[in-house]
Amino acid sequence: ANGNYVPDCVLGPAILEANGECGPLSETSFGKLRAPNQTTAGDVLSGFNSAQTYLWRGSVSIEHQFGPALSVNTGYFRTQYGNLQLTDNTLVAPADYDQFCIAAPADSRLPRSVSGNRICGLYDVRPEKFGQTFNLIAQASHYGRQTDVFNGVDVTMNARFGKGARLLGGLATGTEVTDRCFVVDSPQDLYQCHVAPSWASQTQVKFQVIYPLIWDVRASAIYQNTPGLAAQASYVASNAEIAPSLGRNLGSCRGAAVCTGQVTINLIQPNTVFEPRRTQVDLRLAKTLHVHGANIEGDLDLYNALNANSVLQMQTRYGATWLDAQEILPGRLVKFGAQITF
């Protein structure tokens, strides 16, 4: 980069090769008059499996009344997706890829299995195959067994106590397990191919209590404890880091004298590392006045009463600003409101 804030690429015949500030295109047929470079398998277009992805969904629940003031409902839910499809680049095969490893940064914030260790199972396409594309949309079942299944449990309660007070809420937990551990084009398809979040990491707990006070004032509170944000670490590895293990420059450089290619690698297995759980408490006081046939309901709301600063969005690219918060839960807020009904 020369810092002139201008994309100094040559948008002409040389566009396919690295030039100026731009690397080569991964799609060699870009901008050319050509036949379509994608087709769909016959059993996707017609027949029993021709429909879009479908799902089977089932549930069972039990509700029990514990006396006149307490009821509990427990439910189990399962969703399973089928008829999954994938895209196969028919111009490349697993043999067209070479394996390499990288040395992960030594960082206490990374999992112990990653920090300072070698990450292998990574592959790069050979230069002569880089950019060649002819995609086939096909049934995943022709290549291997691909699954996507969600199992969940909800437990809710509804209780009455005192003089008109109520307590409602419960917990919801579950996990969606995805698995596509077979090779289509690149052997790197096996890298982090099985994602199975723990049940505990996906559990939500929510309760609401409503309590009548003197002078017809109603007090209520909402408590929420929800999963923290899943951490990601997208590490950008340079050709200089990769070439010693790969035994050549990256395929994207295609024989260039100076290779500036890069590869982005996800260091953390998806849905295994999380920010601290988010706890939020909201409070409300409400009172209704009856004035000349009209009802005036006044509200005093206190959002995020504990002034929690849970992270809602953070930097996922590994570097100096990795895990820096980009958005946090809005701070404590007081709001007054009124509604007139007549």
N, C-alpha and C positions, 0 to 999 in steps of 0.2 A: 504494500500500500504506500502511495506517495503523499497522502494527506491532502490532496486537492479536492476531495469530496466529489469527484467525478468518476463514474464507472468507465475506466479506460479499457474496455474490452473491444476487440475488433469484431463487429457484428457482420461478418462476411464469411468467405470460405474458410477462414482460419478459426471460426468460432468453435469448431469441434476440438481444436487443440488448445492447450494452455497458452494464453496470450495476455499481455498487459497485466491487469490485476485479477484476472479470472482464470480459474482452472478449467479443464476440459469438461464438456457436457457428458453426463452419464447416459444420454439418449442421443445416439449418433444420427438418428433420422429427423431430429428437430429442424423445422423450417423447410423441409424438402417435400416436393410433390411425390407422393408415394402411396402405395396401397396401405390400408389400415394394418397396424402392427399388433392387433389384438383380435382374438377369436374366442368363441365360447364352445365348450364341448357339447356334443349332441345330447347327452343325457342331462345336461343343465337346461337346455332349451325345450326339451320335450320329455314326456314320460313321467313316472311317479315322482322323481326327484327334481322336476323342473321348477317347482315353486321356490319362492324365497325361503330363507331360513325360518324354520318353524320352532315352536316350543311346546313342551308338555308341562302343564302346571297343575299341581295338586296340593291340597291342604286338608288338615283335620284339626278341629279345635274342640275343647271341652270347657264348659262354663259351670261353675259350682257356686251355690249361694251358701255362705257361712253365716247363717242367722239373717235377721231382717236388715242388717246394716252393712254387710260386706259381701261382695261378689268378686270372684277371680276367674279370669279367662286365660287359658293356655292354648296356643296354636302352633302347629308345625307346618312349614311351607317348603315346597320343593319346586324348582324350575329347572328344566333340562332343555337345552337347545339342540336342535338336530338339523340335518341337511346343510351342514356347514360347507362353505366353498372357499377356495383359495385361488391365488394367481401364480401360475408357473411360467417362468421365462424359459421357453423351449430352446433358446439359442445357447444356453449355458447348462452345464451339468456339474455335479459335485466335484468331479475331477478337475474342473477348471478353476478351482480355488486352492490357495496355499494357506497353511496354518501359520499363525504367529502368536506370540505372547507379549505382554507388556508388564512393566513393573508398576504396580499401583502405588500412589503416594502413601507415605507413612503419616497417618493422621488419626489421632485418637477418636475423632468423630465418625470415622468409618468403622464398619464391623471388623472384628479381629481377624476374620477369615479373609479380609480384603486388604486392610492396612499394611503396606510394606511388602505384600506378597506378589507373586507372579500370577497374572490373570491369563489363562490360556483358553483354548476352545474358540479362538477368534480366527476369522478367515478373510482373505482378500482375493478378489477376482484377478486373474492373470491379465497383463496389459493387452494381449491380443483379443481378449473377450470383453474388455471394458466397453460399455456403451451399447453393446449388441442386445436388442430387445425384440422379442416377439412373444407376447403374453397369451397364455391359455387360461381361461377361467374354467375351473374344473371342480368336481366333487372332491372334498378333502379325503373321503373314504377310499379313494383310489391310491392314496399315497401312504396312509397310516390312520391311526385312530385319534381323532381330535374330539375333545370333550369340553363342555362348558356347563357346569352344574352349580346351582345355588341351593343351599339348605339353610333354613332360618327358623328361629323360635321366638315367639312373642309371648310375654306374660304381662297381663294388665290387671288392674284392680280398681274397684269403685267402692269407696267406703263413706258412710255418713256417721257423724258423731256430734256430740254437743247439741246445741240448738240451731240446727241448720247448716252446720259445717260439713264440708266434703273434701275428700282426698281422692284424687284420680291419678293414674299413671302406671308406670311399670318399666319393663326393659324389653329391648329388641336386640337380638343377636343373630348372627349368621355369617356365612362365608361363601364366596363364589370361587370355585376352583376351576381354573382353565389349564388345559394340557394340549400341547401340540408338539410332542417330542418325536418328530420324524423330519427327515431332510427332504426338501423340495428342490431347491437350487443350491444354496450354500450350506455346507455342514454347520455353519454358525447358527442355523435354525435351532440347534439343540442347546444353545446358550440361553440360560434362564427361561427354558421352554415350559416349565411347570410352575404355576403361580397358585399358591394356596395360603391366603391370609389366615392367621389364627382367629378363632372365634372371639377371644378376649379383645383383640385389636379392633374388632368391628362392633362391639357392644355399645348400645346407647341406653341411657337411663334418663327418664323424664317423669317429673311429678308436678302436679298442680294442686294447691290447697286453697280453698275458699272459706273464709271465716267471717261471720257477721259480728260487728262490733256495736257499741252503743250508738244511739241517735241514728239508727238505720244506715250506718256506714258499713260497707263491705270491704274487707281486706283480702287480697289474694296474692299468691306468690307462685312463680314457675321456676323449677329447678331443672337444669339440663346438664348432663355429663356425657359428652360425645367424643368419638375418636379424634386424636390429633392428626394433623396432616401427614401423609406418607412422604418420607424423604426420598429424594432421587439424587443421583450424582452422575451427571453426564460429563465424562472426562474426554477432552479433545486431545488425542494422541497425534503427535507429528510424525512425519515420515522418518525423521532422524531417530525417534524412539522405536519405531516399528521395524525398520530395515534390517538391523542386525539379527533379529529373530526370524524375519520373513525370508532373508537371503536375497532380497532384491528391493527395489523401490516399489511404492504402492502402484497398483494397476492404473489408478487415475492419472498418474504422471506420464504413462505411455512413452517411456524412453526419453523424456525431457532431460536436458543436461543438469538442471537444478530442479529437484522435486520439492514442491511446497505442499504436497497433498496432506490431508488430515483425515482421521477417522474418529467418530464420536462413539464412545463406549459407555454403556451404563454399568457403573461399578457395583451398585446395590441391587440385590434381588428385589423385584417389585413387591411392595406391600409387606416388607419385613421390618423396616425401621420407621418409627413414627415420632413426631413431635409429642410433647406432653399432652395428655387429654385436656379437652376444653370444658371448663366448668363455668356456667353462666346462671345468674339468679336475677330475675325480674320481679318487681313489686308493683302493686297497684292498690290505691284507695279510691273507692267510688261511692257516691251518694246520689240518690234520686229525690228531687223536690217536686211537689205537686203544686203548681201555681195557676189558679184560674183556668182549670181544665187542661193545662199543658204540663208535660213531664220534662223536667230539666235534669239530665244526668251529668254530673261533673266527675271528672277523672283526674287523678294525680298519678302519673306513671314514673317509675324509676327503673330505667333499663340498665342492665349490667351493674347491678348494685355493688358487686364486689370489685368492680373496676378491673376485671380480668383483661389481660393483653395477649390472649392466645393468637398464634400465627395462623392466618387464613391463606396466605400465599407467600412463597419464598423462592429465593434463587436456587435453581436446580443445576446450573452449570458449575462444575467443580472449578474452583479458583479462589482468588482472594476474597470474593464476596459470597462464596458458597454458603448456603443456609441463611443468608441475611434475609430478614423479613421484608417483604414487599407490600404486604397488607396485613393489618392486625384487627382484632375485634374492636369495634368502636368503643371509646371510653364511656364512663358513666354519664347518663343523660337523664335529665328531669324534663317531663313534658306535662303540660296542663291541657285538658280538653273538656269540651262540653257538647252535649247533643240535646236538642230541643225537639220534642214530639208533641204535636197538637192536632 
